Structures are given as C-alpha cells and as structure tokens.
Amino acid sequence: MQTCVTSPPYFGLRDYGHPGQLGLEQTPQEYVANMVEVFRLVRELLSDDGTLWLNLGDSYAGSWGARGRGEQTNAPKPSWESKHGTSAPARNGFSNIGVKPKDLIGIPWRVAFALQADGWYLRQDIIWHKPNPMPESVTDRCTKSHEYIFMLSKSERYYYDNIAIKEPCALGDYKTPDGWDTSKGNGGHGSFHKQGREKGTTDKQRGHGRRHAGFNDRWDSMTKEEQCSGLRNKRSVWKIPTKPYSDAHFATFPPALIDPCILAGSRPGDIVFDPFLGSGTTAEVSQNLGRRWIGCELNHEYLNLQAQRTVQAGLILEAAV
C-alpha cells in the first residue's frame, strides 16, 4: 500500500455500540496508546516510501457527547450515559494527568508526538479551515473552525507529488518579507532593496543591504516559475467547507479534503488504505482518482453506503447505425 488517508474516532465523541471500540478510553493516554498501536500496524503495511494522512479533531475535558467541540451546557445527553447510566469515561481521572474540566485536551498533538516517538516522521501539520463550522453556544472562547491533518511518512525519503496539488496564485503572492512586489521592476531582492533605499529605508532597518546570492537566486527562480505557470506550491491551510453526506453517519469528511492527500501521496494504480473507512469517502475519492483502495470498518451498517459510493460506473455503448 502506498498511502493511508484516514480519520479515526475522536476521543470522547460517541458510543458506536461495539465492545473495545476506540474513542471510549478512560484517559487520553489510553486513547493515544491505542492510536500508536493501530498506526504501527499501518506502518508495517505501507511501502517504504509511503505516507500517512491523519485527520483528528480535539476534545474538551468534560464535554463528552458534545461532539468534541466544546463544553456546551445545552448538549444532548451523551449516548454513553443513556446506555450505561454512568458518567462517561472521559470525565474521570483527569486530575491525575493535569487536565481540568473545560481544558482543551490537545488530542491531535498528543497523538502526533506519540507517533513521532514511535518511529514515524512527522512532516507537517495541515490546518483544515472550515468556513462553515458547526455553531457552538459557548461565550467564553471562539467558535472552533479548524481541525488538523498530519502528514507523516514511514521513511526519511518518501513519495510526494507536489506538482499534482499545486494551487492557483495571484500577483500579490510575489512579495518579499518586507512587502515589496518582486513581480515588478528587475524582480527578486535586488529590485526590492533598490526600491527600499529609494523610499528612505535604511540598511539598519532591513538588517542588511546586500544580496545573499544563494537565497535570492532561489527566490527569483521560484517566483519567476510560479508567475509563468500561474500555480504555486500548495499552502498548509486548506479552506474547505464541510459537506454532509445525506445517507451517511455524521462524521464524514468532505471529498475535497482528501483529494490532495491522495493526489500527493500516491500514483494512479496505487493502493490507498483507510483503516476507519466509515461511509467510504476515502474509497470513493481513491476510485475516482484512478487508485485502488482497501478499507476496514467496525460498523456493518456502513457496508451498504460503501457499496453505493464505490459501485463502478457502467459503460454506455451506442449501437452502430
């Protein structure tokens, strides 16, 4: 398998009705340890140049059943409590680990650092910016409108197709750290420093008044290439609206979120793996992009959804006249 694109059950989110399921651990440490064990097995299945793209949301202490998004007082009664008649495990034991009620637990980074310590290369944290976040009733903090996607690799060198996920760029992208537009004049830091001096900016203010050949040559080459192509290297903040899938459980992630993960992390014909397949978003996107896929899912209720989303499109044959 070339790459793994997945989103595990979040800590303290909900009860799926299966004994031993992930997400109902008594403590964050236990959840993190389970994540490490799962992705240790994933690492064994990946090719040596494979990557893992891991989407994780955070949780607040004492917010069990509030979908991991805050400490709403008007949240519906958690499924754990309605089924078991006891406090959810996420409410217990926090005093022993320094997490107080209303604390942001930091689950994504706890998992990321634990995976790093277990041998994964933690290559990047990507911010999934949601322009249409779920409303929250809290008034003592901001409404949460982002989640993390961590890109990890099995080896120091790995397959990554940055060309496949380049994004459109605008003229304003070509500016030096001081704000000068390098797309005008002679280009690069040379024209930038010249314009700065003409406007009365001193070398002391800039920190230096000479070109650093290596850096400036690379800067000039990069900006000229991007101006010619109209594309730039993809940034680490992805603005992607949530997109509910009407027939699925409510924890689906939008196809547009995993398009770049699959495009950058695999070639056509490669195998994409999702150990938490859910409604089959990863499978559907992989198939649409010409990749093969393998998925695992604990809840059998999602099998029909997966089958519907990955059914092969039939060929339309026109009879010869």
N, C-alpha and C positions, 0 to 999 in steps of 0.2 A: 504494500500500500504506500502511496506517495505522500498523502497528506490526510490529516484528521481535522475536520471542522465540526465543532460541537458546542452545546450549551447544556451542562449538567443541571439537575435540580438544584435550585438555590437553597442555601441554608435557612431553615425556619420558614419555608414558604407554605407548603401544604402537605397533606397526607394523601398519598396515592392508593392507600389500602393494600400495600404489599409488605409483609414482614421483612425486615432487614433492608428496606429501601434507603437510598441516600437522601439526605436533607433533613432527617428526623433525629440526627445525632444529639446526644445530651450536651455536648460542648462544641465550640468552634474547632478546638484542637482535634476532636474525633472526626469531624467533617473533613478537615484538611488532610488528616492521615488517610482517610478513605479516598480522597481525590488523588493523593500521591500514589496509592496502590493501583487505582484504576489506570492512571496515565503511565505508570511504569509498565503495565501490560500493553498499553497502546504503543509505547516506545519500542517494545520488542517486535511489534508487528510492522512498524514503519520501515521503509527503506533507509539506508544510511544517510541519504540526503533529504530525508522527509521533514515535514514541519507539522506543528500543531497550532491551530487557531481556536482559542478558548474564550468563549463569551461567558462572563459571570457578572451578576448583579450583587449589590451589597445588602446588608440587613441591619436593622437597629435592634438593640437589646430590648426585649420586652414587647416586640411588635409582631409576635407570631400570629399568622393569619392575616396580617396587613400587607401581604404580598411582598414583604421585604423592602417596602418603600417608605416606611415612616411609622411614627408612633401615634397613628390616628386613634382618637378615643371613640369614634363612631364606626370603627371597622366591624364587619360581621363576625360572629362568633367563630373562632377557628375550628376547622374540621377535626383537629386532634382532640380538642376539648369536648366537642359534641359527640365524638365517638367513644372517647375513653373516660370522660368525666373528670379529668385531672388537668393540672397545668401542663402546658407544652414543655418539652424538654429544654427548649431554648430559653425558658425563664429561670432555669435552675443552674446553680453552680457558677454563675458569672463572678461572684465575689472572689472566687479562688483564682481567677485569671485576670482580674483588673478591669473587667467590663461591667459598667454600671447600667441600670435602666436608662434608656434613651441614648446610650452610647452608640455611635456608628461602629460596627464591629470590624470593618475592614477586611471582609472575607476575600474579595478578589486578590488583594495584595498578599494576604496570608498564604493563599493557595499558590500564587505566582512565585513567591520566595521559597516556599517548600518544594515546588517542582524544580526550581533552580538548584536548590541544595541537593536534590535527588539525582542531578545529572543533566537536566535539560538546560539548553542555552536560552535564556530569557532575552529575546532580541528586541521586542518593542511592546509598549503599551499603546493601544489604539483606543481613542475615545469615540464611542458611538453617541453622537449628539442627536437627541430626539427632539425635533421641532414641535411635535405634538405629544408631550409626555402625559402620563396619567395624572389627573388632578389630585392634589393632596389637601387635607383640611388643616394642616399644621400652620401655625402663625409665628413660630419661633425659629424658623430656618427657611431656606429657599426650597422651592419645589424641585425635586430631583429630575433632571432631564438628560442623564447620560448613564451609560454603562461602559464596561471595559471589554475589549477584545485583546487578549495577549497572544502575540506571535512567539512561539517557542520552536527551537529546532533540535533535532537529535544530535547533530554534529556541528562542529565549528563552521564547516562549509556545507551549504545546502542549496537545493534548487529554489530559485525565486525569480520569477519573470516580472521585472518591474515595468517592462515595455507594455505588457498586456493590461496593466491597470493605470497607465498614465491618464491624467485628467486635463481638461482644457485650462488654459492660463490666459490671463489678461495683461495688458500693458503695465498695470500697476504692480505686477508681480516682480518686475525687474528693478528693484531698488536696493541700494547699498544699506548697510546697517544704520547710516545717518539719514536715510530717506531720499537720497538723490536718485533720480531715474536714470539708470545706466543704458536705457534703450535710445537715449538721445546723445548728440554730440559724438565724441570719439568712442564712447562705450567704456565699460569697466571702471575700475577705481581711478584710472588716470584722469578721465574727464571729471569724475566725482571730486577728486582732490583739487583739480583746477577750478571747478565751479565754486568749491568751498572757499578757496582763497580769494576768489573774486568777490565773494559775498562777505569777506572780512572774517571768516572763521580761522582761528589761529591753529597752528600745528599742535600747540599745547592742549587746546580743547579737543582735538581729534586724537591725541595720544601719539601721533606720528605724522610725518609729512612726506614720506617716501613710499613707493610701491613695494610691496612684498611680492616678488615676481611669481613664486610658485602659487600662492593663493590667488593672486589677481588673474593669472593666466587661466587657472581652472575656473574662476568665476566668469571671466569673459567668455570662455569656451562654452560653459554651461548655459549662460543666458542667451548667447547667440543661437545655440542649438535649439533651445526652447522657443525662442522667438520665431525661428524658421518653421518649426513643426507645429506651433500653436498648442503644444502639450507640455506638461511639466510632470516631474516625479510626484506620485500621489502623496498627499499630506497625511498626517497621523490623526486628524479629526475628521470623522466621516459623518456628514449630516444626512441622516436617513430617517424618514418618518416611520413610525410603527405601522404595520399593515396587518390587521386581523384577518385570519383565515376562518371564514364563517363555519366550516364544518369541523374545525379542529379544537383541541384544548386551547386554553387562553394563554399558553406560554410559548407560542410560536415566535420565531424571529423572522423578520421580513427577508424575502429572497435577495433584495438589493444589498443586504448587509453581508451576505456570504458569497455573492458574485465575485468580488475582488479577492477574497480568500482563496477560492477555488482557482481562479484565473492565475493568480500569482504563485500558488503553491503546487500546481500540477499542470501536466501537458494533456492534450486530447488523448483519450485512451487510457490514461492513468486511473488508478483506483482511489476513490475518496471514501474515508471511513467516518462514521458517526456512531459512537457507542451509546448515544442518547437520542435516538432517531425521532422520537415523538411522532408528529403528524407527517414527517417525511420531507421537510423543506430542503435539507441537505441533499437528499436523494433526487428530488425534482430538479434542483438547480444543477447538480452534477450531470444529470442526464441531458438537460437542455444544453449544457456546455460541451457535450461530447465526451464526458468522463463516465467511467463505470463507478459503481458505489456498493458499499457494504454497510449495513446498519444493524444496530441492536436496540431492542425496546422491551421494557419490562411489562408494559400495559398492553394487553392483547386488544383492547378496544380501539387502538390506533391502527391496527393492521389494515382495515378497510380503507382508512384515509390514505395510508401509504400506497396502497394498491391503486387507488384512484389518481393520485398525483404522479405516479410513475408509469402509468399504462402507456405503452408505445403507440405513438400516433400512427394511424393506418395510412397506407399509400392510396392515393386517388388515381385510378387508372382510367384514361379516356379511351373508349373504343375507337379503333381506326375506322374512318369512313370509307 
